[in-house]
Amino acid sequence: ELEIQNLLYDIAIQERQIEQLGKGDTDALEAIYRRAKSAVYGLALSIVRNREDAQDIMQDSFLKVYRAAPRYQAKGKPMAWILRITRNLALDRLRAKSATELPLEAEKIKNPQGDLSQDTLDRMILNTALDRLSEEERQIVILRSVEQFKHKEIAGILEIPLGTALSKYHRALSKLRKILEEDET
C-alpha cells in the first residue's frame, strides 16, 4: 500500500511539473529531464538501435515535451505521455532512414588495430539477438534489463497489463537464450 501511495505521489509531482512547464517554468523541464532521461534514451535506443540517433531522439523528445506541455491533459500517466512522444519520434526516424543504411558503421566497430574487440563482438551478437525479438519484446527487455524499470512501471509506460508485461519479458528472455544457444553451436 505504501508503494502505491509513493507511486501516486510521484505521478502527481510529474503532472504538476508538466503543468508548470506548460506555464513557462523552464526549471520544471530540468526536473522532468532528470526523472525521465534514462527511460527516454533506453526506449529510443531499443527502437533505433543506434546510440547517436537515440541521443538525437532524446533531445527531440524533450523539445517536443516542452512545446506540447501547454496542451497536456493530466490522465495519471505522465511518463507514458513522454515515452509515447519518444516512441513516435523513434519510429519516424526509422521510417526516414534508408533501408540500406547499416546501424553500425564499420569504422565504429573496428579498434585502431583493425581487429574486432571482444566487447564489440559481444555487443554485435546481442544486437543481432535483440533484432530477432518483436519491437515490444525488445522494448520490455531494454526497459527492464538496461534501464532497471520495474515490471509495473513498464506496464504503465507501454500501457499494457502487468501480466502481459511479465509474460512478454519472460518469453523474450527465453527467446534470447535460445537464439544465443543456437549461435554457439
GULUM-180195 format. One record per residue: residue number from 0; x, y, z of N, C-alpha, C in turn. Coordinates in Angstrom, 3 decimals, decimal comma, m for minus. Example, Ala and Ser with C-alpha at 12.3 -4.5 7.8 and 13.67 -1.06 7.14 Angstrom:
(pt 0 (13,190 m5,690 7,800) (12,300 m4,500 7,800) (13,200 m3,300 7,800))
(pt 1 (12,850 m2,250 7,080) (13,670 m1,060 7,140) (12,900 0,030 7,870))
# end
This chain:
(pt 0 (0,821 m1,194 0,000) (0,000 0,000 0,000) (0,864 1,258 0,000))
(pt 1 (1,964 1,224 0,753) (2,876 2,361 0,785) (3,495 2,593 m0,589))
(pt 2 (3,804 1,495 m1,272) (4,383 1,602 m2,616) (3,395 2,264 m3,579))
(pt 3 (2,131 1,930 m3,467) (1,103 2,533 m4,314) (0,974 4,020 m4,001))
(pt 4 (1,007 4,379 m2,720) (0,927 5,789 m2,337) (2,115 6,567 m2,880))
(pt 5 (3,311 5,973 m2,803) (4,512 6,621 m3,341) (4,412 6,799 m4,846))
(pt 6 (3,889 5,786 m5,521) (3,727 5,859 m6,972) (2,737 6,961 m7,342))
(pt 7 (1,624 7,040 m6,633) (0,629 8,075 m6,900) (1,191 9,469 m6,621))
(pt 8 (1,971 9,587 m5,560) (2,604 10,864 m5,224) (3,583 11,266 m6,325))
(pt 9 (4,364 10,302 m6,796) (5,329 10,551 m7,863) (4,617 10,994 m9,142))
(pt 10 (3,521 10,354 m9,466) (2,745 10,725 m10,659) (2,206 12,147 m10,508))
(pt 11 (1,718 12,487 m9,317) (1,195 13,832 m9,070) (2,293 14,880 m9,248))
(pt 12 (3,499 14,579 m8,763) (4,629 15,503 m8,931) (4,946 15,687 m10,408))
(pt 13 (4,992 14,577 m11,162) (5,292 14,660 m12,594) (4,245 15,491 m13,321))
(pt 14 (2,991 15,265 m12,994) (1,930 16,017 m13,667) (2,011 17,502 m13,310))
(pt 15 (2,334 17,821 m12,077) (2,490 19,215 m11,668) (3,659 19,846 m12,422))
(pt 16 (4,752 19,105 m12,596) (5,909 19,631 m13,323) (5,558 19,920 m14,783))
(pt 17 (4,778 19,033 m15,395) (4,369 19,257 m16,786) (3,448 20,477 m16,853))
(pt 18 (2,570 20,616 m15,883) (1,684 21,780 m15,828) (2,501 23,067 m15,679))
(pt 19 (3,500 23,052 m14,785) (4,363 24,220 m14,594) (5,134 24,534 m15,877))
(pt 20 (5,618 23,488 m16,550) (6,327 23,682 m17,812) (5,405 24,325 m18,836))
(pt 21 (4,161 23,879 m18,874) (3,183 24,453 m19,791) (2,932 25,929 m19,541))
(pt 22 (3,198 26,365 m18,320) (3,030 27,780 m17,965) (4,326 28,566 m18,117))
(pt 23 (5,364 27,904 m18,671) (6,607 28,599 m18,957) (7,721 28,417 m17,940))
(pt 24 (7,552 27,591 m16,929) (8,570 27,359 m15,909) (9,614 26,383 m16,448))
(pt 25 (10,737 26,913 m16,910) (11,759 26,057 m17,519) (12,495 25,208 m16,486))
(pt 26 (12,447 25,581 m15,199) (13,036 24,725 m14,158) (12,311 23,379 m14,110))
(pt 27 (11,033 23,406 m14,432) (10,253 22,170 m14,453) (10,786 21,224 m15,532))
(pt 28 (11,254 21,784 m16,653) (11,807 20,940 m17,715) (13,047 20,201 m17,217))
(pt 29 (13,875 20,875 m16,449) (15,069 20,231 m15,909) (14,690 19,067 m14,996))
(pt 30 (13,681 19,261 m14,165) (13,229 18,189 m13,264) (12,649 17,021 m14,062))
(pt 31 (11,880 17,329 m15,085) (11,298 16,290 m15,945) (12,416 15,530 m16,654))
(pt 32 (13,389 16,267 m17,139) (14,524 15,652 m17,834) (15,274 14,693 m16,907))
(pt 33 (15,595 15,148 m15,708) (16,340 14,294 m14,760) (15,571 13,008 m14,464))
(pt 34 (14,279 13,132 m14,335) (13,445 11,983 m13,973) (13,287 11,003 m15,142))
(pt 35 (13,204 11,504 m16,350) (12,811 10,666 m17,486) (13,924 10,350 m18,474))
(pt 36 (15,094 10,965 m18,350) (16,115 10,834 m19,393) (16,532 9,386 m19,657))
(pt 37 (16,695 8,579 m18,618) (17,114 7,182 m18,823) (16,071 6,403 m19,599))
(pt 38 (14,826 6,573 m19,215) (13,750 5,839 m19,887) (13,605 6,287 m21,331))
(pt 39 (13,702 7,586 m21,560) (13,575 8,124 m22,925) (14,705 7,593 m23,795))
(pt 40 (15,924 7,678 m23,293) (17,064 7,187 m24,065) (16,967 5,680 m24,295))
(pt 41 (16,639 4,942 m23,248) (16,538 3,484 m23,369) (15,489 3,055 m24,369))
(pt 42 (14,341 3,708 m24,347) (13,289 3,371 m25,296) (13,712 3,723 m26,717))
(pt 43 (14,281 4,912 m26,896) (14,740 5,310 m28,232) (15,796 4,328 m28,747))
(pt 44 (16,727 3,961 m27,884) (17,784 3,028 m28,284) (17,210 1,658 m28,634))
(pt 45 (16,198 1,231 m27,896) (15,605 m0,080 m28,178) (14,901 m0,102 m29,535))
(pt 46 (14,498 1,060 m30,010) (13,806 1,124 m31,301) (14,790 1,354 m32,449))
(pt 47 (15,657 2,366 m32,333) (16,535 2,709 m33,461) (17,854 1,950 m33,445))
(pt 48 (18,234 1,416 m32,267) (19,452 0,613 m32,121) (20,715 1,316 m32,610))
(pt 49 (20,763 2,609 m32,364) (21,917 3,407 m32,741) (22,056 4,509 m31,696))
(pt 50 (23,202 4,554 m31,030) (23,390 5,480 m29,912) (23,212 6,946 m30,311))
(pt 51 (23,795 7,333 m31,428) (23,706 8,731 m31,839) (22,262 9,114 m32,167))
(pt 52 (21,568 8,234 m32,880) (20,161 8,503 m33,191) (19,330 8,563 m31,917))
(pt 53 (19,611 7,661 m30,975) (18,865 7,646 m29,708) (19,094 8,940 m28,934))
(pt 54 (20,312 9,455 m28,955) (20,594 10,726 m28,278) (19,846 11,875 m28,954))
(pt 55 (19,844 11,870 m30,282) (19,097 12,907 m31,015) (17,611 12,830 m30,691))
(pt 56 (17,079 11,626 m30,663) (15,657 11,429 m30,368) (15,355 11,880 m28,947))
(pt 57 (16,273 11,605 m28,017) (16,076 12,037 m26,642) (15,957 13,565 m26,590))
(pt 58 (16,845 14,264 m27,270) (16,791 15,728 m27,283) (15,492 16,216 m27,938))
(pt 59 (15,149 15,607 m29,064) (13,912 15,989 m29,755) (12,684 15,720 m28,890))
(pt 60 (12,730 14,636 m28,121) (11,603 14,282 m27,256) (11,364 15,363 m26,201))
(pt 61 (12,432 15,801 m25,566) (12,264 16,816 m24,528) (11,881 18,170 m25,124))
(pt 62 (12,337 18,437 m26,316) (11,908 19,659 m27,006) (10,408 19,593 m27,301))
(pt 63 (9,964 18,428 m27,747) (8,546 18,256 m28,035) (7,709 18,288 m26,749))
(pt 64 (8,224 17,717 m25,664) (7,541 17,788 m24,364) (7,381 19,257 m23,978))
(pt 65 (8,436 20,033 m24,150) (8,406 21,465 m23,825) (7,325 22,183 m24,634))
(pt 66 (7,286 21,893 m25,921) (6,314 22,567 m26,800) (4,880 22,096 m26,558))
(pt 67 (4,725 20,817 m26,208) (3,385 20,251 m26,050) (2,839 20,386 m24,627))
(pt 68 (3,672 20,757 m23,677) (3,245 20,835 m22,270) (1,994 21,692 m22,052))
(pt 69 (1,827 22,823 m22,747) (0,603 23,610 m22,519) (m0,681 22,850 m22,880))
(pt 70 (m0,567 21,878 m23,762) (m1,752 21,115 m24,190) (m1,909 19,788 m23,451))
(pt 71 (m0,975 19,464 m22,555) (m1,023 18,201 m21,811) (m2,263 18,163 m20,930))
(pt 72 (m2,945 17,019 m20,982) (m4,113 16,815 m20,123) (m3,793 15,681 m19,154))
(pt 73 (m3,792 16,011 m17,870) (m3,446 15,036 m16,840) (m4,421 13,869 m16,854))
(pt 74 (m3,857 12,673 m17,015) (m4,664 11,452 m17,014) (m4,030 10,390 m16,127))
(pt 75 (m3,063 10,803 m15,311) (m2,417 9,852 m14,417) (m1,305 9,044 m15,052))
(pt 76 (m0,869 9,424 m16,256) (0,184 8,676 m16,943) (1,179 9,631 m17,608))
(pt 77 (1,834 10,497 m16,828) (2,749 11,466 m17,448) (3,954 10,806 m18,115))
(pt 78 (4,506 9,756 m17,510) (5,660 9,085 m18,110) (5,261 8,386 m19,402))
(pt 79 (4,082 7,813 m19,435) (3,603 7,172 m20,661) (3,466 8,206 m21,772))
(pt 80 (3,007 9,417 m21,432) (2,871 10,501 m22,424) (4,239 10,870 m22,995))
(pt 81 (5,229 11,016 m22,112) (6,585 11,363 m22,559) (7,158 10,248 m23,428))
(pt 82 (6,968 9,007 m23,009) (7,527 7,883 m23,768) (6,773 7,635 m25,070))
(pt 83 (5,508 7,991 m25,117) (4,773 7,890 m26,379) (5,350 8,885 m27,394))
(pt 84 (5,683 10,081 m26,924) (6,344 11,073 m27,785) (7,653 10,495 m28,304))
(pt 85 (8,428 9,916 m27,406) (9,724 9,316 m27,777) (9,538 8,194 m28,788))
(pt 86 (8,597 7,324 m28,517) (8,350 6,188 m29,412) (7,972 6,674 m30,815))
(pt 87 (7,093 7,659 m30,887) (6,678 8,186 m32,195) (7,851 8,818 m32,942))
(pt 88 (8,682 9,572 m32,228) (9,851 10,178 m32,875) (10,839 9,108 m33,351))
(pt 89 (11,021 8,073 m32,543) (11,940 6,997 m32,924) (11,424 6,246 m34,159))
(pt 90 (10,134 5,972 m34,179) (9,556 5,287 m35,347) (9,635 6,174 m36,592))
(pt 91 (9,426 7,471 m36,419) (9,589 8,402 m37,543) (11,018 8,370 m38,064))
(pt 92 (11,978 8,303 m37,147) (13,390 8,263 m37,538) (13,675 6,994 m38,343))
(pt 93 (13,116 5,868 m37,902) (13,323 4,611 m38,633) (12,746 4,695 m40,039))
(pt 94 (11,559 5,262 m40,146) (10,919 5,378 m41,465) (11,721 6,277 m42,392))
(pt 95 (12,323 7,305 m41,829) (13,062 8,272 m42,640) (14,412 7,726 m43,107))
(pt 96 (14,951 6,796 m42,337) (16,272 6,254 m42,686) (16,185 5,351 m43,917))
(pt 97 (17,227 5,337 m44,631) (17,304 4,462 m45,796) (17,325 3,007 m45,359))
(pt 98 (16,664 2,153 m46,094) (16,607 0,726 m45,763) (17,980 0,069 m45,903))
(pt 99 (18,857 0,665 m46,677) (20,176 0,072 m46,890) (21,211 0,527 m45,884))
(pt 100 (20,875 1,533 m45,078) (21,834 2,051 m44,109) (22,011 1,067 m42,964))
(pt 101 (23,253 0,744 m42,645) (23,549 m0,176 m41,554) (23,546 0,570 m40,226))
(pt 102 (23,086 m0,064 m39,147) (23,054 0,620 m37,859) (24,433 0,910 m37,266))
(pt 103 (25,418 0,108 m37,598) (26,779 0,343 m37,112) (27,718 0,485 m38,298))
(pt 104 (28,425 1,608 m38,381) (29,377 1,777 m39,468) (30,647 0,996 m39,148))
(pt 105 (31,311 0,544 m40,171) (32,488 m0,299 m39,999) (33,562 0,384 m39,158))
(pt 106 (33,762 1,698 m39,339) (34,815 2,366 m38,583) (34,509 2,450 m37,091))
(pt 107 (33,264 2,349 m36,718) (32,914 2,362 m35,298) (33,088 0,983 m34,679))
(pt 108 (33,052 m0,048 m35,493) (33,167 m1,412 m34,994) (34,626 m1,777 m34,761))
(pt 109 (35,506 m1,322 m35,620) (36,907 m1,733 m35,535) (37,678 m0,898 m34,530))
(pt 110 (38,622 m1,555 m33,870) (39,517 m0,796 m32,997) (40,686 m0,301 m33,840))
(pt 111 (41,615 0,499 m33,296) (42,686 1,076 m34,115) (43,547 0,052 m34,845))
(pt 112 (43,672 m1,152 m34,294) (44,485 m2,167 m34,972) (43,730 m2,849 m36,112))
(pt 113 (42,468 m2,554 m36,237) (41,695 m3,151 m37,314) (40,996 m4,436 m36,912))
(pt 114 (41,215 m4,921 m35,697) (40,565 m6,141 m35,227) (39,305 m5,780 m34,460))
(pt 115 (38,391 m6,718 m34,399) (37,194 m6,511 m33,603) (37,482 m6,871 m32,159))
(pt 116 (37,143 m6,005 m31,233) (37,348 m6,308 m29,818) (36,267 m7,273 m29,354))
(pt 117 (36,519 m7,980 m28,246) (35,534 m8,919 m27,702) (34,277 m8,177 m27,284))
(pt 118 (34,446 m6,979 m26,712) (33,295 m6,159 m26,317) (32,400 m5,861 m27,523))
(pt 119 (33,032 m5,489 m28,609) (32,289 m5,164 m29,822) (31,585 m6,395 m30,363))
(pt 120 (32,268 m7,530 m30,351) (31,656 m8,775 m30,823) (30,460 m9,153 m29,953))
(pt 121 (30,622 m9,034 m28,635) (29,514 m9,337 m27,727) (28,321 m8,427 m28,002))
(pt 122 (28,591 m7,137 m28,192) (27,527 m6,177 m28,484) (26,823 m6,514 m29,804))
(pt 123 (27,616 m6,891 m30,806) (27,036 m7,244 m32,107) (26,150 m8,483 m31,987))
(pt 124 (26,616 m9,473 m31,232) (25,839 m10,700 m31,043) (24,539 m10,386 m30,321))
(pt 125 (24,624 m9,582 m29,253) (23,424 m9,214 m28,507) (22,467 m8,399 m29,371))
(pt 126 (22,985 m7,445 m30,142) (22,118 m6,654 m31,033) (21,430 m7,537 m32,060))
(pt 127 (22,166 m8,502 m32,594) (21,581 m9,428 m33,569) (20,477 m10,251 m32,918))
(pt 128 (20,717 m10,705 m31,702) (19,695 m11,478 m30,982) (18,483 m10,604 m30,669))
(pt 129 (18,713 m9,375 m30,213) (17,606 m8,467 m29,904) (16,784 m8,142 m31,158))
(pt 130 (17,458 m8,083 m32,303) (16,757 m7,809 m33,567) (15,736 m8,884 m33,897))
(pt 131 (15,930 m10,080 m33,368) (15,024 m11,191 m33,669) (13,795 m11,203 m32,760))
(pt 132 (13,767 m10,301 m31,784) (12,584 m10,152 m30,929) (11,612 m9,178 m31,588))
(pt 133 (10,366 m9,237 m31,177) (9,410 m8,241 m31,667) (9,782 m6,896 m31,058))
(pt 134 (9,278 m5,820 m31,630) (9,581 m4,481 m31,124) (9,178 m4,347 m29,657))
(pt 135 (7,987 m4,827 m29,326) (7,511 m4,707 m27,941) (8,362 m5,540 m26,979))
(pt 136 (8,740 m6,754 m27,390) (9,592 m7,589 m26,549) (10,946 m6,905 m26,315))
(pt 137 (11,509 m6,343 m27,374) (12,802 m5,665 m27,276) (12,700 m4,468 m26,322))
(pt 138 (11,618 m3,712 m26,432) (11,429 m2,563 m25,553) (11,313 m3,002 m24,101))
(pt 139 (10,572 m4,054 m23,848) (10,397 m4,552 m22,483) (11,735 m5,020 m21,918))
(pt 140 (12,511 m5,760 m22,696) (13,809 m6,252 m22,228) (14,747 m5,084 m21,937))
(pt 141 (14,799 m4,100 m22,825) (15,680 m2,942 m22,620) (15,244 m2,154 m21,389))
(pt 142 (13,947 m1,885 m21,273) (13,458 m1,113 m20,128) (13,726 m1,837 m18,812))
(pt 143 (13,609 m3,162 m18,801) (13,822 m3,928 m17,567) (15,302 m4,161 m17,294))
(pt 144 (16,020 m4,653 m18,285) (17,400 m5,086 m18,067) (18,408 m3,941 m18,093))
(pt 145 (18,209 m2,989 m18,959) (19,165 m1,896 m19,092) (18,771 m0,714 m18,203))
(pt 146 (17,524 m0,326 m18,283) (17,071 0,858 m17,552) (16,578 0,550 m16,141))
(pt 147 (16,471 m0,747 m15,796) (16,114 m1,193 m14,450) (14,717 m0,755 m13,989))
(pt 148 (13,776 m0,612 m14,922) (12,401 m0,312 m14,543) (11,750 m1,561 m13,974))
(pt 149 (10,835 m1,362 m13,045) (10,054 m2,468 m12,502) (9,000 m2,848 m13,531))
(pt 150 (8,532 m4,092 m13,450) (7,542 m4,570 m14,418) (6,273 m3,706 m14,384))
(pt 151 (5,889 m3,265 m13,201) (4,701 m2,424 m13,061) (4,898 m1,092 m13,808))
(pt 152 (6,109 m0,539 m13,722) (6,411 0,712 m14,418) (6,413 0,495 m15,930))
(pt 153 (6,964 m0,621 m16,363) (6,995 m0,940 m17,792) (5,576 m1,077 m18,324))
(pt 154 (4,728 m1,753 m17,562) (3,327 m1,901 m17,968) (2,680 m0,531 m18,129))
(pt 155 (2,949 0,374 m17,214) (2,401 1,720 m17,310) (2,950 2,494 m18,487))
(pt 156 (4,250 2,386 m18,707) (4,892 3,100 m19,811) (4,340 2,638 m21,160))
(pt 157 (4,214 1,322 m21,321) (3,760 0,770 m22,602) (2,244 0,623 m22,678))
(pt 158 (1,580 0,982 m21,570) (0,123 0,916 m21,489) (m0,412 m0,476 m21,823))
(pt 159 (0,178 m1,467 m21,128) (m0,258 m2,854 m21,253) (m0,483 m3,396 m19,838))
(pt 160 (m1,277 m4,455 m19,697) (m1,482 m5,033 m18,363) (m0,176 m5,573 m17,780))
(pt 161 (m0,063 m5,548 m16,456) (1,134 m6,044 m15,775) (1,425 m7,490 m16,150))
(pt 162 (0,405 m8,323 m16,186) (0,597 m9,729 m16,552) (1,185 m9,887 m17,947))
(pt 163 (0,753 m9,043 m18,865) (1,274 m9,075 m20,234) (2,743 m8,674 m20,245))
(pt 164 (3,078 m7,630 m19,492) (4,472 m7,187 m19,423) (5,359 m8,295 m18,861))
(pt 165 (4,894 m8,954 m17,800) (5,664 m10,047 m17,193) (5,843 m11,220 m18,158))
(pt 166 (4,749 m11,649 m18,767) (4,845 m12,815 m19,650) (5,688 m12,512 m20,885))
(pt 167 (5,551 m11,309 m21,438) (6,357 m10,961 m22,623) (7,836 m10,856 m22,258))
(pt 168 (8,125 m10,360 m21,065) (9,517 m10,272 m20,621) (10,125 m11,666 m20,507))
(pt 169 (9,423 m12,563 m19,832) (9,950 m13,916 m19,652) (10,032 m14,674 m20,977))
(pt 170 (9,052 m14,473 m21,844) (9,084 m15,094 m23,167) (10,258 m14,557 m23,986))
(pt 171 (10,500 m13,250 m23,899) (11,612 m12,644 m24,635) (12,952 m13,173 m24,130))
(pt 172 (13,092 m13,322 m22,801) (14,342 m13,875 m22,267) (14,562 m15,305 m22,737))
(pt 173 (13,489 m16,089 m22,778) (13,605 m17,465 m23,282) (14,033 m17,468 m24,740))
(pt 174 (13,441 m16,580 m25,538) (13,827 m16,481 m26,947) (15,297 m16,100 m27,082))
(pt 175 (15,725 m15,107 m26,280) (17,124 m14,682 m26,342) (18,061 m15,831 m25,983))
(pt 176 (17,737 m16,566 m24,921) (18,560 m17,723 m24,533) (18,665 m18,714 m25,682))
(pt 177 (17,525 m19,022 m26,288) (17,500 m19,992 m27,383) (18,315 m19,487 m28,575))
(pt 178 (18,158 m18,214 m28,905) (18,902 m17,617 m30,023) (20,402 m17,684 m29,751))
(pt 179 (20,804 m17,301 m28,549) (22,236 m17,284 m28,212) (22,805 m18,704 m28,152))
(pt 180 (22,026 m19,671 m27,688) (22,470 m21,062 m27,660) (22,618 m21,602 m29,081))
(pt 181 (21,693 m21,236 m29,961) (21,788 m21,670 m31,371) (23,033 m21,099 m32,027))
(pt 182 (23,348 m19,847 m31,700) (24,515 m19,203 m32,308) (25,829 m19,806 m31,817))
(pt 183 (25,819 m20,395 m30,619) (27,041 m21,013 m30,099) (27,380 m22,297 m30,818))
(pt 184 (26,355 m22,981 m31,338) (26,610 m24,272 m31,996) (26,882 m24,121 m33,453))
# end
